[in-house]
Amino acid sequence: MRLIGITLFASALALAPLDIGVAQSLTDPQIAHIAYTAGQIDIANAELALKTSKTKSVRGFAEEMLRDHKAVNEKALALVKKLKVTPEDNATSQALVKQADDKRKELGALKGADFDKAYAQNEVAYHQTVNSALEKTLIPGANNAELKALLQTGLKLFQGHEQHAEHLVTELK
């Protein structure tokens, strides 16, 4: 339980700039970069799980994360190309990457059931945080209708990921 609390706290800290972002009015290129970065982070986490875990349900979840986040990121890249927009790196994206790199190092040191549980708990916390950021900051802050629609589609998919991750945590207890 302590690990879940720590993970939730760390994830909330990593996305804390998104709360400030409402006041700062994130631009669509910044929102696109944050969303793409969040997807890349989960792709990297899934690749680590596939490399590390031998548990069928964990590997199945990781394969789903890999497939779905790659698909959403491909749609995002196609959209920014169509709109002739360059995603803009920003403090929130940078904080996400740093926190995720630190967490991946921590997960990389674990093996077996310890890895599986920590990975699943991190996926719950990560999806809760990203879904909240999408709902409260990124979607309301997006000006372009197509970007907003893509973020809304992603949110529905990622809410399903959150539920799947919660189920996985329960299964691994």
BELGIWO-V200136 format. One record per helix or strand. SS is the DSSP state (hx for helix, st for strand). FROM is the first residue (numbers start at 1). LEN is the number of residues. If there is no record, write none. Layout:
# BELGIWO-V200136
ss->SS from->FROM len->LEN
ss->SS from->FROM len->LEN
This chain:
# BELGIWO-V200136
ss->hx from->2 len->23
ss->hx from->28 len->25
ss->hx from->56 len->28
ss->hx from->91 len->18
ss->hx from->112 len->30
ss->hx from->145 len->28
